[in-house]
Every structure is written in C-alpha cells, then in structure tokens.
C-alpha cells in the first residue's frame, strides 16, 4: 500500500496583518492612527482649521509606521477645506457689508 499525502502537515499562509507585533514602533503607529481619527472628529465640529492639519499630520506619522490611517487623513482634509471655505465666506460677507455700509 502506498502512503497518501495526507500525512504531511499543512502550513498556514503567513498573513502580515494577522500576527500581532508588540514593538514600540507598532504601538506608536497605532497611537498616531487613533489621534488622527480623534483630531479629525473634533475638527469636524470645532476649530477645523486647527484640528484638520493635526489629523493629517498624525495620519502621515501613522502611515510612516505602516498603519493605515485613511479615516483620519480624510477627516483632516475635510475639516481643513470646509474651515478654509467658511473663513473665505465670512470674510466675503464682512467685506460686502462694509462696502454697503460705506455707500
């Protein structure tokens, strides 16, 4: 009788995201990722012109440490752009009101 191939042990594929890495670099990357999301969420409601760039900066630091921080980066850009547009609109309204008051 011939022996079947079932006696060979099966090796699971090495998935990089499944294994936990307890290094300092991994810990710092996850902290930057969390801070980028928090800053992005705060900036969505309050002082987006300040918290938006902070969210983008922390997302870039997290990505440099091999963590995906897409949500923090997107929230940061939305905060920054909406706040900048809001400032432009307020300035336009103030300039319009000042020019109409002088007439």
Secondary structure, 3 states (H helix, E strand, C coil): CCCCHHHCCCCCCCCCCCCCCCCHHHHHHHHHHHHHHHHHHHHHHCCHHHHHHHHHHHHHHHHHCCCCCHHHHHHHHHHHHHHHHHHHHHHHHHHHHHHHHHC
